[in-house]
Amino acid sequence: MLLLEGLRSRGHGAELIAVRDSPLAERCRAAAIPVHTVDRSGARFHAARRLGELLRREPSYAIVHCHDAHGLTAAWGARAHKHAAVVASRRVAYPLSQNPLALMRYRCARRIIAVSRFVAQSVLVSGLPAEVVEVIHDGVELPPLTSSDDRVRARQRWSLPTLNTPLLGCVGYLLPEKNQALLIQLMPKLRERYPDCRLLLAGDGRCRADLEDLARQAGVADLVQFAGVVEDVAAVYAALDIFVFPSFAEPLGSSLLAAMGYGLPCVALGGGAVPEVMESEINGLVIANPDPQAFAAAVLRLLDDPALAGRLGMAARQTIELRFSADRMVQETSDLYGRISSA
């Protein structure tokens, strides 16, 4: 949606094909972005048919940008590459399927946009030529800095009556690869020095019951709050003192970018694309290995040294402003469209 809004503000006639009643379709329609909806059942087939109809109208489209593998399959079914330049975004770091038909979809794309160098490498090892792969980091909007009043209100939402209660938090699906278990494992160590310290996990997923059991077994169930799915995720970031990001190999990490944009000091596991975003001791603290003791030590450094936490948080926000803003993402994508259209 950020890309669509940014492209349209630059004069592009950007439109969306999406599943009917999906959050993206509803939010884009509310923002006056033209949306062509398809049924969820058989979505790829219906999207291919709708795209084919759109490509035959006049004036037609110059670019068909597919934002996931399902979208690319729909574009392939519509033979979009015969009518327009196809661009495929890649936001996951799994190697491409070696099935010849699956690879053919990507070979018909004029460019493949990887959201990080880490993701780009996973595309290149699948055998696609380097000249069609381009890295454009996803961007986020830079929010206003959280005021004291906003922070108090956010704390009250999560039943934290005082600003003196240290609050760590993470936003994301509760999945094995997100590694939220590490955060629960470090809580007993934090409790020794900060008995009132709390951990807020925003998100849901198949690991929730296991994580709740782990918190009980570790004796920290009273310190860990499972918020479930949170629509107003800004209320999570506004309440936090420290953002913790334990994912093993994140393709980029939208929640990490968002937290940095809020000026939060962040502690992250240094896998995946994290080294492209954070430099330890410069704009956050990066932990090399998934060791709860090392992670706890980094969190304690920030809790013990508010000046360090503040410096790293402001450096994190500056990183987003300079390198990972939504505006920069839109401009780089628009520039890519221009180069493709003029080739």
Secondary structure, 3 states (H helix, E strand, C coil): CHHHHHHHHCCCCCCEEEECCCHHHHHHHHCCCCEEEECCCCHHHHHHHHHHHHHCCCCCCCEEEECCHHHHHHHHHCCHHHCCEEEEEECCCCCCCCCHHHHHHHHCCCEEEECCHHHHHHHHCCCCCHHHEEECCCCECCCCCCCHHHHHHHHHHCCCCCCCCCEEEEECCCCHHHCHHHHHHHHHHHHHHCCCCEEEEEECCCCHHHHHHHHHHCCCHHHEEEEECCCCCHHHHHHCCEEEECCCCCCCCHHHHHHHHCCCCEEEECCCCHHHHCCECCCEEEECCCCHHHHHHHHHHHHHCHHHHHHHHHHHHHHHHHHCEHHHHHHHHHHHHHHHHHC
